[in-house]
Amino acid sequence: MKEKIIQMISQIKNDPSLLDTLSGSSSVLHDSGMESLQIVHFILQVEDEFGCEINFDEFDMENLGSIDTFCEYIRQNNHDLSKQGL
């Protein structure tokens, strides 16, 4: 899942170098360089890719503190992924 998230960020930013520079500990907000509209697009893409629903009204931006933290948030909000071990 982490690799897919990094790939999605790289595509949204149109920056292939992010594939080599981002890691699980990288901040989705700060290390990716995404602007606010790109972050919204990214989250919508994550919902489509992983079949989860992210409630923007209740979403805590701390979940974007690292790619690993965000992956864990996605797993917790999609029971099918938890069962698959993703």
Protein Blocks (a to p, Z undefined) as FASTA:
>chain_A
ZZmmmmmmmmmnopaklmmmpcfklcfklmnopafklmmmmmmmmmmmnopacdfklpcf
klmmpmklmmmmmmmmomklmmnoZZ
